[in-house]
Amino acid sequence: MDLILWRHADAKDGTPDMERELTTKGQQQARTVAAWLNKRLPEDTRILVSPAVRARQTADMLEREYQLVPEISPSADGVHVLAAAGWPDASGTVLVIGHQPTLGEAASLLLFGESRALSIKKGGLLWLTNRVRGNLPQTILRAALTADLI
């Protein structure tokens, strides 16, 4: 299974939190990362998106169908993100578009086996995969990037 954790792009400050929109900078970040992803994502990638406006606007830049998943909203935790994605048993590629600290917590659980302070920059992503070597399950970091590195 490949799991991509993509933090929503830069968003305006304000309340209510769920209605915050992307800034002009955020729109450009999302377009840049979406173009990079679209060159690499399989056609059958499952895309799971927080119902927050800024996450939906980030996802819209992919121009692909996606599913809104309340379990990855701003108040979610990393365990629920991983469960929603079906880690590690789902097949294929799953892209999750959500928030900090939730995505960082999910990545920390996979990379370190515990919840640590791990931050993903706005518009940035981590691409992880899993395998078994011998009898030992492993998480592999395939990519870590931000829009300004593309």
PASEBA-1860 file (N, C-alpha, C; in nm, 3 decimals):
! residues 150
1> MDLILWRH> 0.084/-0.118/0.000/0.000/0.000/0.000/0.088/0.124/0.000 ~ 0.053/0.221/-0.082/0.115/0.353/-0.078/0.018/0.448/-0.009 ~ 0.069/0.527/0.083/-0.011/0.626/0.155/0.055/0.761/0.139 ~ -0.020/0.856/0.087/0.030/0.992/0.069/-0.048/1.083/0.164 ~ 0.024/1.154/0.248/-0.035/1.249/0.343/-0.003/1.389/0.292 ~ -0.105/1.459/0.243/-0.087/1.592/0.184/-0.159/1.693/0.271 ~ -0.082/1.783/0.328/-0.142/1.890/0.410/-0.201/1.995/0.317 ~ -0.320/2.045/0.352/-0.382/2.150/0.272/-0.285/2.266/0.254
9> ADAKDGTP> -0.304/2.340/0.148/-0.218/2.454/0.118/-0.252/2.572/0.208 ~ -0.175/2.679/0.195/-0.189/2.799/0.278/-0.332/2.852/0.273 ~ -0.386/2.881/0.391/-0.525/2.926/0.401/-0.534/3.057/0.479 ~ -0.642/3.128/0.455/-0.670/3.253/0.526/-0.697/3.224/0.672 ~ -0.663/3.319/0.758/-0.697/3.309/0.899/-0.844/3.341/0.916 ~ -0.899/3.301/1.029/-1.037/3.339/1.059/-1.121/3.226/1.114 ~ -1.245/3.259/1.137/-1.342/3.163/1.189/-1.471/3.179/1.109 ~ -1.552/3.078/1.101/-1.530/2.946/1.157/-1.419/2.871/1.082
17> DMERELTT> -1.347/2.790/1.156/-1.231/2.720/1.103/-1.262/2.636/0.980 ~ -1.373/2.567/0.979/-1.407/2.477/0.868/-1.433/2.552/0.737 ~ -1.453/2.683/0.745/-1.486/2.761/0.625/-1.368/2.843/0.572 ~ -1.251/2.828/0.631/-1.134/2.903/0.585/-1.097/2.860/0.444 ~ -1.070/2.957/0.356/-1.037/2.931/0.217/-0.887/2.946/0.192 ~ -0.842/2.892/0.080/-0.701/2.908/0.043/-0.671/3.052/0.008 ~ -0.550/3.094/0.039/-0.502/3.224/-0.005/-0.458/3.211/-0.151 ~ -0.420/3.321/-0.213/-0.365/3.316/-0.348/-0.239/3.229/-0.349
25> KGQQQART> -0.154/3.247/-0.248/-0.034/3.163/-0.235/-0.073/3.016/-0.222 ~ -0.175/2.987/-0.142/-0.221/2.850/-0.123/-0.273/2.788/-0.251 ~ -0.344/2.867/-0.330/-0.393/2.815/-0.458/-0.277/2.774/-0.548 ~ -0.171/2.856/-0.550/-0.054/2.824/-0.632/0.018/2.701/-0.578 ~ 0.032/2.692/-0.445/0.094/2.574/-0.384/0.017/2.447/-0.424 ~ -0.114/2.453/-0.412/-0.197/2.336/-0.442/-0.188/2.299/-0.590 ~ -0.187/2.397/-0.679/-0.173/2.369/-0.823/-0.040/2.302/-0.853 ~ 0.067/2.353/-0.792/0.201/2.300/-0.816/0.213/2.155/-0.770
33> VAAWLNKR> 0.168/2.128/-0.648/0.178/1.993/-0.594/0.083/1.899/-0.668 ~ -0.036/1.947/-0.701/-0.131/1.864/-0.776/-0.073/1.822/-0.911 ~ -0.006/1.913/-0.979/0.055/1.879/-1.108/0.162/1.772/-1.089 ~ 0.243/1.785/-0.984/0.346/1.684/-0.955/0.281/1.549/-0.926 ~ 0.176/1.549/-0.843/0.108/1.425/-0.808/0.042/1.361/-0.930 ~ -0.025/1.441/-1.011/-0.097/1.385/-1.125/-0.006/1.313/-1.223 ~ 0.121/1.348/-1.226/0.217/1.277/-1.311/0.255/1.141/-1.252 ~ 0.227/1.121/-1.123/0.276/1.003/-1.053/0.168/0.913/-0.995
41> LPEDTRIL> 0.050/0.966/-0.971/-0.056/0.887/-0.908/-0.119/0.789/-1.006 ~ -0.142/0.666/-0.961/-0.220/0.574/-1.044/-0.362/0.627/-1.063 ~ -0.424/0.590/-1.173/-0.561/0.636/-1.201/-0.660/0.594/-1.093 ~ -0.637/0.477/-1.031/-0.731/0.426/-0.933/-0.700/0.468/-0.789 ~ -0.620/0.571/-0.773/-0.588/0.622/-0.639/-0.716/0.663/-0.567 ~ -0.731/0.615/-0.442/-0.843/0.660/-0.358/-0.801/0.790/-0.292 ~ -0.884/0.893/-0.302/-0.852/1.024/-0.247/-0.952/1.055/-0.136 ~ -0.901/1.070/-0.015/-0.982/1.098/0.103/-0.950/1.239/0.150
49> VSPAVRAR> -1.055/1.320/0.170/-1.036/1.462/0.196/-1.116/1.506/0.318 ~ -1.053/1.589/0.399/-1.122/1.653/0.511/-1.235/1.739/0.454 ~ -1.347/1.749/0.527/-1.456/1.833/0.478/-1.430/1.984/0.491 ~ -1.319/2.025/0.550/-1.287/2.168/0.562/-1.267/2.228/0.422 ~ -1.313/2.350/0.402/-1.307/2.416/0.271/-1.165/2.417/0.216 ~ -1.066/2.452/0.298/-0.929/2.462/0.249/-0.874/2.329/0.199 ~ -0.917/2.219/0.261/-0.875/2.086/0.216/-0.945/2.050/0.085 ~ -1.074/2.082/0.075/-1.147/2.055/-0.049/-1.090/2.137/-0.165
57> QTADMLER> -1.055/2.263/-0.139/-0.997/2.346/-0.245/-0.861/2.292/-0.288 ~ -0.784/2.240/-0.194/-0.656/2.177/-0.228/-0.682/2.055/-0.317 ~ -0.776/1.972/-0.278/-0.809/1.852/-0.355/-0.862/1.886/-0.494 ~ -0.937/1.993/-0.505/-0.995/2.032/-0.635/-0.888/2.054/-0.741 ~ -0.768/2.092/-0.699/-0.660/2.117/-0.796/-0.616/1.990/-0.868 ~ -0.647/1.874/-0.811/-0.614/1.747/-0.876/-0.707/1.718/-0.995 ~ -0.825/1.777/-0.991/-0.928/1.751/-1.092/-0.960/1.601/-1.102 ~ -0.973/1.538/-0.986/-1.011/1.397/-0.974/-1.124/1.385/-0.873
65> EYQLVPEI> -1.194/1.274/-0.880/-1.299/1.250/-0.781/-1.236/1.218/-0.646 ~ -1.304/1.262/-0.540/-1.256/1.234/-0.405/-1.373/1.215/-0.312 ~ -1.342/1.162/-0.195/-1.443/1.133/-0.094/-1.417/1.221/0.029 ~ -1.521/1.288/0.078/-1.509/1.365/0.203/-1.519/1.269/0.321 ~ -1.423/1.282/0.413/-1.414/1.188/0.525/-1.404/1.268/0.655 ~ -1.513/1.272/0.735/-1.509/1.347/0.861/-1.398/1.301/0.956 ~ -1.355/1.176/0.946/-1.251/1.124/1.036/-1.116/1.190/1.014 ~ -1.102/1.272/0.909/-0.975/1.341/0.889/-0.992/1.493/0.894
73> SPSADGVH> -1.097/1.538/0.962/-1.120/1.681/0.981/-1.016/1.738/1.078 ~ -1.013/1.872/1.096/-0.908/1.933/1.180/-0.897/1.877/1.322 ~ -1.005/1.828/1.378/-0.999/1.779/1.517/-0.966/1.630/1.527 ~ -0.938/1.565/1.416/-0.910/1.421/1.415/-0.773/1.390/1.475 ~ -0.748/1.261/1.495/-0.614/1.221/1.539/-0.555/1.126/1.435 ~ -0.426/1.103/1.446/-0.353/1.023/1.348/-0.404/0.882/1.334 ~ -0.447/0.821/1.443/-0.497/0.684/1.439/-0.619/0.675/1.349 ~ -0.708/0.774/1.359/-0.829/0.773/1.276/-0.797/0.796/1.128
81> VLAAAGWP> -0.695/0.875/1.100/-0.651/0.894/0.962/-0.604/0.762/0.904 ~ -0.521/0.691/0.978/-0.470/0.563/0.931/-0.581/0.461/0.913 ~ -0.676/0.460/1.005/-0.790/0.368/0.993/-0.874/0.401/0.870 ~ -0.900/0.530/0.847/-0.979/0.571/0.730/-0.910/0.531/0.600 ~ -0.777/0.538/0.599/-0.700/0.503/0.480/-0.687/0.352/0.462 ~ -0.709/0.276/0.568/-0.695/0.131/0.562/-0.553/0.082/0.577 ~ -0.467/0.164/0.637/-0.326/0.127/0.656/-0.316/0.012/0.754 ~ -0.237/-0.088/0.727/-0.149/-0.110/0.613/-0.207/-0.206/0.510
89> DASGTVLV> -0.332/-0.246/0.528/-0.386/-0.358/0.450/-0.457/-0.321/0.321 ~ -0.488/-0.194/0.301/-0.556/-0.155/0.177/-0.463/-0.181/0.060 ~ -0.520/-0.202/-0.054/-0.436/-0.221/-0.172/-0.429/-0.091/-0.250 ~ -0.327/-0.078/-0.331/-0.314/0.039/-0.416/-0.262/0.160/-0.342 ~ -0.303/0.277/-0.392/-0.256/0.405/-0.339/-0.372/0.481/-0.278 ~ -0.348/0.538/-0.160/-0.448/0.622/-0.093/-0.382/0.757/-0.066 ~ -0.450/0.862/-0.108/-0.407/1.000/-0.085/-0.501/1.062/0.017 ~ -0.445/1.112/0.126/-0.524/1.178/0.231/-0.488/1.325/0.231
97> IGHQPTLG> -0.588/1.411/0.219/-0.566/1.556/0.223/-0.630/1.608/0.351 ~ -0.545/1.656/0.442/-0.594/1.697/0.572/-0.510/1.805/0.636 ~ -0.490/1.792/0.767/-0.443/1.902/0.851/-0.330/1.860/0.945 ~ -0.264/1.961/0.998/-0.173/1.946/1.109/-0.252/1.974/1.237 ~ -0.222/1.910/1.346/-0.112/1.815/1.365/-0.149/1.671/1.328 ~ -0.271/1.650/1.277/-0.320/1.515/1.250/-0.232/1.436/1.155 ~ -0.196/1.495/1.041/-0.115/1.421/0.943/0.025/1.393/0.997 ~ 0.083/1.489/1.066/0.213/1.467/1.127/0.209/1.355/1.230
105> EAASLLLF> 0.101/1.349/1.305/0.086/1.242/1.405/0.075/1.106/1.335 ~ -0.002/1.099/1.227/-0.014/0.973/1.153/0.122/0.930/1.098 ~ 0.195/1.023/1.040/0.328/0.991/0.987/0.422/0.947/1.098 ~ 0.417/1.013/1.211/0.501/0.978/1.325/0.473/0.837/1.373 ~ 0.346/0.800/1.380/0.311/0.665/1.422/0.371/0.561/1.328 ~ 0.370/0.591/1.198/0.424/0.496/1.100/0.576/0.493/1.098 ~ 0.638/0.608/1.110/0.784/0.616/1.099/0.857/0.582/1.229 ~ 0.796/0.618/1.344/0.864/0.602/1.472/0.794/0.506/1.569
113> GESRALSI> 0.671/0.464/1.533/0.597/0.375/1.621/0.536/0.443/1.741 ~ 0.538/0.576/1.742/0.478/0.652/1.852/0.443/0.792/1.801 ~ 0.358/0.857/1.876/0.318/0.992/1.840/0.426/1.091/1.884 ~ 0.484/1.160/1.787/0.584/1.263/1.813/0.543/1.390/1.739 ~ 0.604/1.500/1.776/0.577/1.626/1.708/0.648/1.623/1.572 ~ 0.573/1.598/1.467/0.624/1.596/1.331/0.533/1.686/1.249 ~ 0.590/1.787/1.190/0.509/1.884/1.117/0.531/1.871/0.967 ~ 0.423/1.879/0.894/0.426/1.884/0.748/0.391/2.027/0.708
121> KKGGLLWL> 0.475/2.088/0.630/0.456/2.226/0.589/0.327/2.240/0.507 ~ 0.264/2.357/0.513/0.142/2.380/0.436/0.166/2.352/0.288 ~ 0.081/2.269/0.231/0.094/2.231/0.092/0.192/2.118/0.069 ~ 0.262/2.074/0.175/0.362/1.968/0.163/0.301/1.829/0.176 ~ 0.381/1.729/0.141/0.332/1.592/0.150/0.442/1.496/0.189 ~ 0.398/1.384/0.243/0.483/1.268/0.270/0.422/1.151/0.195 ~ 0.505/1.076/0.122/0.461/0.958/0.050/0.527/0.838/0.116 ~ 0.445/0.751/0.172/0.493/0.635/0.246/0.444/0.506/0.181
129> TNRVRGNL> 0.518/0.400/0.200/0.473/0.269/0.156/0.511/0.168/0.263 ~ 0.456/0.048/0.253/0.490/-0.055/0.350/0.534/-0.181/0.279 ~ 0.613/-0.261/0.351/0.656/-0.391/0.301/0.690/-0.477/0.422 ~ 0.710/-0.606/0.395/0.753/-0.698/0.500/0.886/-0.757/0.455 ~ 0.986/-0.745/0.539/1.118/-0.804/0.515/1.138/-0.910/0.623 ~ 1.157/-1.037/0.580/1.158/-1.144/0.678/1.020/-1.152/0.738 ~ 1.008/-1.136/0.865/0.878/-1.128/0.932/0.852/-0.989/0.986 ~ 0.934/-0.893/0.947/0.929/-0.759/1.004/0.858/-0.660/0.911
137> PQTILRAA> 0.744/-0.603/0.954/0.681/-0.500/0.871/0.765/-0.372/0.875 ~ 0.775/-0.306/0.761/0.853/-0.183/0.752/0.771/-0.074/0.685 ~ 0.792/0.049/0.729/0.738/0.167/0.663/0.852/0.236/0.592 ~ 0.832/0.269/0.466/0.936/0.331/0.385/0.889/0.470/0.343 ~ 0.974/0.568/0.363/0.947/0.703/0.317/0.994/0.713/0.172 ~ 0.899/0.728/0.079/0.933/0.736/-0.063/0.961/0.878/-0.107 ~ 0.888/0.974/-0.047/0.907/1.115/-0.086/0.858/1.205/0.026 ~ 0.924/1.319/0.037/0.882/1.426/0.125/0.910/1.554/0.050
145> LTADLI> 0.809/1.634/0.026/0.831/1.756/-0.052/0.731/1.864/-0.021 ~ 0.770/1.984/-0.060/0.684/2.102/-0.049/0.676/2.167/-0.187 ~ 0.580/2.253/-0.205/0.560/2.318/-0.334/0.683/2.396/-0.379 ~ 0.754/2.456/-0.285/0.869/2.536/-0.324/0.989/2.452/-0.369 ~ 0.983/2.320/-0.350/1.089/2.231/-0.397/1.061/2.171/-0.535 ~ 0.943/2.197/-0.585/0.904/2.141/-0.716/0.940/2.241/-0.825
END
